[in-house]
Amino acid sequence: MKKILFYSLLSLIFIQEVNAQKKKPLYTFPFGVQAYTYRNSFPKDVAGTLDIIKSLGITELEGGGAKGVTLEEFKKMCDDRGISIPATGAGYEELRKPEEIVRKAKILGAKYVMCAWIPHKGDNFTIEDAKKAVEDFNYAGKVLKENGITFCYHDHGYEFRPYEDGTLMDYIIKNTNPEYVSFEMDVLWTIHGGGDPVALLKKYGSRWKLMHVKDLKKGVKGDFSGHTPSENDVVLGTGQADFPNIFKAAKKAGIKHYFIEDESNNEMVNVPKSIEYLKSLKE
């Protein structure tokens, strides 16, 4: 009887190992990173910072150059390391002159341009602010599309204030022209503002084109400020984000590019750990 139990246990272990090996990696997208992650390093050593990024196996960068080098020089430095720049950023004030945004994006080879902040007074983001943003996003997005570039607005948490039967984020998405305006989900800020990443990905599907992959520290209660201490940005998989289900929903929505972003001041330790977590995810 003992021998039967022993061999039965061995068989069970063997079957479990075989099944585990059959599971496919959940995160199969190219590793990308938001340049802001290395904001403390780029000003000191652009080439050295890009070398660090390359050493981590990262092949995509969301950014717009670096201090001390031209856009052309930055692009070449990235090319030399096998790093592409599919997306870059633009300040809200630049949206009224989108031709300049187009010029910069084309130098970098970026097909997406994201804006990450809508100006508003203090922490009080209002429907008037949202309506103004809709107008400016539609205007700039049209010019960008005519030049082969997709405009994306990056949510920052304050847009999840309740409005009518939804939120101000719902208002912005529903009132912008899908032909001209898409969106980049920042997982941390979505959660911080009270949004549900999975539900939003399912609800608006292909309106989402890009994603900032970042995690909010457990126990942190968010608000509508769009601000949180840097130490609340933690290694992926250790915070509040349900990444297995987020990635499944993101795949169905058709997200095009994923950028790891770490706003802590411990990025040299955090990013490698986050990449190991992403590699460990299985379907």
Summary of the structure (lengths in Angstrom):
residues: 283
radius of gyration: 20.8
end to end distance: 37.0
largest distance: 80.6
contacts: 924
relative contact order: 0.13
helix: 48%
strand: 17%
